[in-house]
Amino acid sequence: MALHNELGKEGENRAINYLTQHGYKILHTNWFFEKLELDIVAEENGWLVIVEVKTRSTETFEHPEEAITNAKIRRIVTAADAYIHTFQIDLPTRFDVVSVIPTRNGYRIDHIIDAFMSPVN
């Protein structure tokens, strides 16, 4: 496995541990709809939470959550809509971002709740 894939997988594992420790119930990880993927699908306090995980080895060039473009948001929302229909979910939905950056002492995790909204079109 390539180094960046290993870092990404470790970032997702760290994000799952973080969310679980903060009371989130993990429903699915790496859930696919056609070629679209949801990193983490969780439930928290009556909300369906779609979590995009961004892991970077450094934030020198851009902070991880800055890598979430409008096109990426549309793909996440499309996959979330498919997830909701597939599992007949009747909960309010929000989109969070968890960024994971390695540090000398472990990892820095930033959790942005309600990071973006579903586009109207």
C-alpha positions, 0 to 999 in steps of 0.5 A, a space after each residue: 500500500 502506498 504511503 499516502 494510502 496508509 496515512 489516509 487509512 490511519 487518519 480515518 481510524 483516528 477519526 473513528 476513534 475520536 468520534 466514538 469517544 465523543 458519543 457518535 455511533 458509527 453506522 458505516 465506514 467507506 460506504 460506496 454508491 456507484 463510484 462515490 464514497 462516504 468516509 464515515 456515516 454516524 448517528 449523534 443525538 438524533 442526527 445522521 452525520 456524514 463525515 468527510 475525513 481529510 488527512 494530510 502529512 502537513 498543513 504547509 500548503 493547505 489545511 485538510 478541509 480546504 481540499 473539499 471543493 464544491 464538486 466534492 461537496 456535490 459528490 458527498 451529497 449525492 452519496 448521502 442521498 443514496 445512503 438515506 434512500 437505501 437505508 430509509 433514514 428519517 433523521 435530519 442530516 448534517 455534514 461534518 469534516 474531521 481533519 487529521 494531521 500528524 504531529 510529533 506527539 501523535 495526531 491533531 484532530 480538528 472536528 468541524 461540525 456542520 462544515 457545509 450545507 447541501 447545495 440547492 441545485 
